[in-house]
Amino acid sequence: MIGRIRAIALNTFREAIRDKVLLTLIVFAVLVMASAKVIQPLALGEEQKVVQDLGLAALTLFCVLIAVLVGGRLVYKEVEKRTIYIVLAKPVRRWEFIVGKYFGLMTVLAASVAVMGAAFYAILLLTGVPLSAYPLIAMVMTVFQLAILTAVAILFSTFVTPIASAVFTFAVYLVGHLTRDLRLLAAMSPSPVIKALSQFLYYVLPNLSNFNVRGEVVHGVALDPGALVLSALYALVYAATLLLVAVAAFSRRDF
Amino acid sequence: MSTLDAPVVETRRLNRVYRSGFGVKLVPALIDLDLEIESGEVFGFLGPNGAGKTSLIKILMGLSRPTSGEVTVFGRPPRDAATKSRVGFLPESPYFYEYLTAREFLRLAARLTNVPDGEAGDRAQSLLRLVGMEDAADLQMRGYSRGMLQRIGIAQALIADPEFIVLDEPMGGLDPVGRKEFRDIIYNLRERGKTVFFSTHILSDVEMICDRVGIIIAGRLVNVGRLSEILTREVESYEVAVDGVTGKYRKAFERVGRQVIRSGETLLVTVRNEEEVDRVMAIAREAGARIQSLVPRRRTLEDHFMQYVQKQDEGVS
């Protein structure tokens, strides 16, 4: 079982790193981080914060794009190109396939965070910002956020086209950062329909703002370790639940 | 029934219906299909395009489920991982991970079929040799021709040394040399006691290598049997080619022959038995015409096949 899941994950990893999309996104992310050097003079004494803020924002955004663009076609492409016939005719259980794909993409994302993180520290060094381990916390929280988004992308990828999957997953990402507003909307709206709908979305959509600790990191505000651990656990449970739904949908499919 | 003495494949009243046109229209792909495949035989599954060959194969591979009826492979449900570990499969016009090299792909196939890591490299190498792909083994498969993909497809199907090998249109994309090599691979598998099931619409493949044949037309299995049973060895008809026939005598030939076709100066007269041949000869002598050839015709698999296809067409129209 572990051997088969690892083989599928390794294959997913290989596919991503031999694809131009991943390389392009990483190069762009590093370019955006490096652009801090250009806008530094405009920062009026806040240079250090601007460089860190921009760098961490670019890292998160481009990793989200990788999860959305690569993850969105992960399962769909195998069905469309019929490579799935080869895999599922072998003694591979359908859940092993989905889980293998998930871990493959998570490995790609963890590696991307590592590469972009190294670039981030290199740019701090070049711009003369004192180095600290604090931004690492923001990066780790990004990985947990990606754990949820990758599961969302894979779930969509089992039944819609890559473009639709990418759009839906990105929408989940955007709305996921606004869930507190959804709750506020539910409380304040006079319409019972909007109330019910925003309440429903608040409970169903992932609360991704918990994973955004960039502000605290950049401004050196202390983080609550308990809240971070809770967020990490939340990510694992949420992702596992989505994968269960994806496996259930995928197991029922005929090819 | 224990799984030991179960047939390799057994289907009972198997039906598969697809929905089309927004799920309103039902299209039957397999209709009440009963089939048994015994251990150690090479079974050719013959049918025109769209007859339901791939639908059955997908069910046998656990890729899709029947709408109704029963199906077992080695006495167990096809989707069981334990069943699948005994089966090798080559899909129709295979398309593999183009970013992998053939060697990497075979190693992946080995891992997915639980071949121990220590053995995977050797197996991949010997299969690359078997299918004649050693030279291109370390190139990414995106540059491969259809024939090369087909060869790698066969290699990956055999990676776990399966007992039952299912090949969907395996001869597609192969040149004559490739077809010959492929037939040799099947002969070799049969000698080693493997069971082979392959679908094709190319009749000569079947005549050369199959022990038994099943003919499927429009979702129905219309005939299953040993080739020797399906193909009678006796002469079915005679074809007499006569030259220099004038209009008057042509009528006389038409009265005797089952079928009379004019081809340039030659009249092709088909008759059923030797008596009728004698009568054709007599008319020819009387007409002063010349007998160019006399060919006894045996029923070929193609005749059988065409007969079923025609019946089906008549049924539809």
Interface residues (C-beta under 8 A of the other chain):
Chain A: G3 R4 R6 A7 I8 L10 N11 R14 E15 R18 D19 K81 R82 T83 Y85 I86 V87 L88 A89 K90 P91 V92 R93 D254 F255
Chain B: K58 M61 G62 L63 S64 R65 A81 A82 K84 S85 V87 F89 P91 P94 Y95 F96 Y97 Y99 L100 E104 L108 A109 R111 L112 T113 N114 Q156 A160
